[in-house]
Amino acid sequence: MIELKTFPNGFRYLEIHNPHAHAKIALQGAHLFEYKAKGKPALLWCSDKAHFESGKAIRGGIPVCFPWFGKHKDDATLPQHGFGRTQEWTLVSQEEQADGSTSISLQLTPNAHTLSLWPFKFEATMHFSVGERLDVALEVKNTDSKPFELGAALHTYFLVSNIDNVSLYGFKDKVYYETLNNTKEIQKSELIIDKEIDRVYMNPEKTIILQDDTRKTTIEQTGSNSTIVWNPWTEKSKQLADMNDEGYKTFVCIETANALEDVRVLQPLQVHRLQAVYVQEGIVKN
Ligand code: TA6
């Protein structure tokens, strides 16, 4: 079942219920901010100080960074992570599948605002499959007569029991850029997080494993050769108005992306698909 719901301030979102899971997707940003599969813990973290207001990105869930990741490389006055997450997307298809999952697609095409920021014609479509697993894909088509450079990320905030219980696998021996101090390093072992990190891992394994105590989530990535891992830790958590001071303790961002040298140049009519499939396994401790 798919229902269109509205917060008292007019902010609109879709609520999906099926035999396997339920989810919520804001029309603004095609931003999935809640997903819970039956019998499993919620997959995603969302700040209890998150804004659900027009024009403000939601702190949590899966923000869609499009058509660039991070700061714009030529103009720092342009919005961080592009405009995709603050524009209203249009529901273009919905289908209850025979396996009980729900498929939903939302689309963004240029308007005066986007053209003022980024002078290219495009068709961006977010595809979701909500079921026992969560499948998320950003598909971008160049509908212009000239090529453009595409940066993007599925900026996913994963809920964890405690950041101290977390180990990430799939980055060993991989090069990463630590953007906090502009260094280029190599990951020597599994990744544990005991301080602020803001890293772009290049050519990670196609399957990333988030181990959180006895819980394990796998992230199957396609269309991407760069994955960002971010945790703001104490000081940054305090600085973020839409995050509690202790917010950093219960999430880690693992972002399937096309960032830095992994940005893609799309020729006219070319399509690029950036996809992540999230599968929760393991024993859930009470
Ligand atoms: O993905 C990591 C990052 O680029 C960090 O630098 C931090 O800024 C984070 O994104 C959140 O960005 P936001 O614009 O949502 O506050």
Residues whose N, C-alpha, C, O or C-beta is under 5 A from the ligand:
A	BS01	TA6	G70 Q80 D198 I228 W230
